Amino acid sequence: MAYDGEVSPYPNEPDPWPQQPDHGYDAVPSPSPPQPASRDTVPEPIEYPTEFQSPDQWAPAYPGSGAADAVRDRPLSHLTAGRIVVAWLVIVFCTVALFFLQALGMKEMAKEAKADSRPGMQALYLGRVGVGFHNIAPGQSGQFLDEYNKIVNASTHPRLAELRGVVLTGELQGRDAAQDRLALLLSGATPLLEDATQPTAEDQRVDGLIERIYTDQSFVPNADQREQLISRHGYFGEIAAGYNLPQSDPLHKGPRRSATIMIVGLGTMVGVVGLAFLTGIVLLVVLAILFGTGSQKIAMRDGPAGHPAVYLELVALFLVGFIVLQLVFGVLSELTGLDWTLGFLLLSPVVLLWPRLAGVPWKQYCHDMGFHRGKGWINEIGSGIGGYLAGLPVIAVGFGMTFLLGLFSGDSADHPMQREITDGRLFNILLLIAAAVVWAPLVEEAVFRSAFYRHLRQWRGVPSWLIATVVTSFIFAAIHPQGWIGIPVLMSIAFVLAALREWRGSIIPSITAHALHNGTLMVLMLIILYV
């Protein structure tokens, strides 16, 4: 067996990523030219495969098999039709259930957030950006303090958020402004709601350190007090602990220098994303011209897959497993106090074996799922990167719709990952990166763009590519935890991923684009929190 011109050392093993020839949109090569029928010859009737046949009796439907036409219009048995109906019912039920379960989970997380007195992602972002911008352009960072004041009014711990506002005010406007704000807070003149939780005596003692820092210029917290400030107030505690130290002291300079580096890194990322967006517009126009002139062809074919039901059943099994595993591991987490996320990530992809267990031949399975190299790894990965850039204008439209929905409704499309990544524990951060950049691109693309999309592309005589794109994108968006606000932006991302599957046939470009998108978001969050 050849691998890009080389002889395989394992000639008897099937190629897990066979390279597919470019046949065009509906070209089905025949192994030999058709023979003219004789007047005395009676054609043999076509025997269509059923569920009860062994795999070697199936008529394969991948290009080059020589038997694709034989399965193109095969009738469905009652058993197969029933399996399809049951799978659809399970998918619809699980999608609705997941949507509401995710909503309940977000409410539960909101309750936990009320009890969590640590600064949130938005407060940390404004605090670090404000300090970094002030170091670069002193006196020009007042707008960050105005934005932070909005967070104070919306916080479930407003008095604690106001105390951190004293720290930010002292950094951006000086000690006198910080003392004025602190005096208003201590006198009760600042109209604030009650905190969701009452601080303990130890918490009050730690909070009192901030009062001493900004009223007594000679007071410098010792090592234990500094650790307590950072544990309770995060980055704000780090800024306060070094406030009265000389500017050359590492404890004073460290958090301020990191904020400046973050501003540079964030500005660089914004510039890269802006350049990528402009490049995407150009690529989108170029691709439209190439498809319009016929220079580029669609590799995905409509018509039946190797089995009319098993790929839909794969999606149904994945959604059922998604719910069951979340519930089981949630109970285990409550009982043991351990995080079972890794177990979920390892067990959930097992459903991808279902078509093979149902008897779909290996080569047929690889073709249907897009598990092949297409025109080569480099070409397909490059197509994934270029296709993602060309899809950025589409994603921007989805993001704009989500932004407007949030603006008018007052809700947000925050992912639970934003809260989890602020914990700072290295294992959790690495696990989140693996889930976002490795697990999600591989597993979600295999389920939605490999199996689900291929099943929906079986229809002929209708715009099945449009139906497949809309249906898979909506369900993909609905089961994510961002809620109904996040559906437009998630659907726009899924549109781009489905377009790549349609264009290239191979799933490699979709996986590449998905990993690129999630990886970019992870880098942005890590820059904001930890650079």
HELIX and SHEET records of a PDB file:
HELIX    1   1 PRO A   55  GLN A   57  5                                   3    
HELIX    2   2 ALA A   68  ARG A   72  1                                   5    
HELIX    3   3 HIS A   78  ALA A  115  1                                  38    
HELIX    4   4 MET A  121  ILE A  136  1                                  16    
HELIX    5   5 GLY A  142  ALA A  154  1                                  13    
HELIX    6   6 PRO A  158  GLN A  173  1                                  16    
HELIX    7   7 ARG A  175  SER A  187  1                                  13    
HELIX    8   8 ALA A  201  THR A  215  1                                  15    
HELIX    9   9 ALA A  223  HIS A  233  1                                  11    
HELIX   10  10 TYR A  235  ALA A  241  1                                   7    
HELIX   11  11 PRO A  250  THR A  293  1                                  44    
HELIX   12  12 VAL A  310  THR A  336  1                                  27    
HELIX   13  13 THR A  341  LEU A  347  1                                   7    
HELIX   14  14 SER A  348  LEU A  353  5                                   6    
HELIX   15  15 TRP A  354  LEU A  357  1                                   4    
HELIX   16  16 TRP A  362  MET A  369  1                                   8    
HELIX   17  17 TRP A  377  SER A  409  1                                  33    
HELIX   18  18 PRO A  416  GLU A  420  1                                   5    
HELIX   19  19 ILE A  421  ASP A  423  5                                   3    
HELIX   20  20 LEU A  426  ALA A  434  1                                   9    
HELIX   21  21 ALA A  435  PHE A  452  3                                  18    
HELIX   22  22 TYR A  453  LEU A  456  1                                   4    
HELIX   23  23 SER A  464  ALA A  478  1                                  15    
HELIX   24  24 TRP A  484  GLY A  486  5                                   3    
HELIX   25  25 ILE A  487  ARG A  504  1                                  18    
HELIX   26  26 ILE A  508  TYR A  530  1                                  23    
SHEET    1   A 2 ALA A   2  TYR A   3  0                                        
SHEET    2   A 2 GLU A   6  VAL A   7 -1                                        
END                                                                             
